[in-house]
Amino acid sequence: MKNQLPFNFIWPEMLWLLVALPLLVLLYVWLMRRRKKVALRYASLALVKQAMGRSSAWRRHVPPALMLLALAALLLAVARPTAVISLPSQQETIVLAMDVSGSMRAADVQPNRLVASQEAAKAFVAELPRSVRVAVVQFAGTAAVVQPPTHSREDVYAAIDRFQLQRGTATGSGIVLSLATLFPDAGIDLSQITGQRAMPPGPNDKPRPEFTPVEPGSYGSAAIIMLTDGQRTTGPDPLEAAKMAADRGVRVYTVGIGTKEGETIGFEGWSMRVRLDEDALKAVAQMTRADYFYAGTAEDLKKVYQGLSTRLVVERKETEISGLVAALGALLVVLSAALSVAWFGRVA
């Protein structure tokens, strides 16, 4: 069963220190009673009440109460509390990996799948902060980088507008090439994408850096968004490509467009049967700790990209808030002291 508390604690064992709070309350009550007994020794209780004033009856308890709250906050800070809060995302680069296979000319998504995906992608890019670089990878039978990572939105729009339909669907190639775009010096093998054999390293070539897998989804500086409408027909297995992304901590958000049932589409004199492989797209997203989205219409596709824009600009993550809680405790201490001086002329 998951913890339903609004806060978690890195050092929960330190919460035992809060046991001191009720003891302090008992000590305060005992001191107040003792003070009353001492006051009874005066000859005239009327003089005592006149000296103390009516308003001091409740005022004298306010500074100690604030001090008690301050101590509670400081003890909570010692336990290092964490909370899930919304913070600006640290995404620096986003790769749009987009399907340009012949089936993207289907008109079940108006005006057709390709145009709808182009318009939605450009609207998505327009919503991103200017600090985020965007790269564009197109894939069909092979994959190609049509726009390296750039801050120029105009260059990205132009690259998206230049899409040309081709045969085949190599979803795995789109993921692998997107990773190579994010990590150009990682020595990622692209031989399966180019169709050429990998050349053995020459005497002057730099050795490939050692690779150590990281926690899936832990790389917060980049993400891949892959849109496709069909099944893989060539290229590397998309799940193997997803494993490469997961080992590098990169999230791959997948977007499926078009019919789930499948239909026959003609392209350049060919007749092809296309069907959206939702199982594979869901598996890719799950393996990389991302999400899968289905868009059956152009409006659905726009909403998907709008949601992705919000998700990638602002992210909810568990963050330590010890500093905030300690600052609250310090503020309560200052307030308690200020009220004590203002009302009684001393810190007490």
ABEGO torsion letter per residue (X at the ends): XBBABABBBABAAAAAAAAAAAAAAAAAAAAAAAAAAAAAABABAAAAAAAAEAAAAAAAAAAAAAAAAAAAAAAAAAAGBBBBBBBBBABABBBBBBBABAAAABAABOABAAAAAAAAAAAAAAABBAABBBBBBBBBABBBBABBBBABAAAAAAAAAABBBBBEBBAAAAAAAAAAAABAAAGBBAAAAAGBBBBBBBAABBBBBBBBBBBBGABAABBBBBBBABBBABEBBAAAAAAAAAAAGBBBBBBBBEBAAEBBBBBGGBBBBBBBBAAAAAAAAAAAGBBBBBBABAAAAAAAAAAAAAAAABBBBBBBAAAAAAAAAAAAAAAAAAAAAAAAGBBX
